Amino acid sequence: MQTDFTSQLLIRHLYHETTEIERQLLEEEFAKDHELNKQFLQLKEVLQELSQLKGEAPSRHSVRVILDYAHSQMETV
C-alpha cells in the first residue's frame, strides 16, 4: 500500500486524530524515514512552544471557522 504522508496527516497525528491504521503506518514510516520523523518532531516542538505562549485565546467563532475549514478539506481528500 502506497501512502502519502502529508503535513496534514502529520498534524492530525500530532493531535491524536488519526485512525489506528494511520497511526501504525506512520509509526512504521517514522522508523524507516528519518526525515519524516524529523519533520514530525519539529511540528511537535512548535506545538509545545505555542502552548507555552501567554496571550488571548481565539474566539469560539474563530475556532469554529478553522475547524469547519479543516473538516471540509479532509472530505475532499
Secondary structure as UniProt FT lines:
FT   HELIX           7..14
FT   TURN            15..16
FT   HELIX           20..32
FT   HELIX           34..52
FT   HELIX           60..75
//
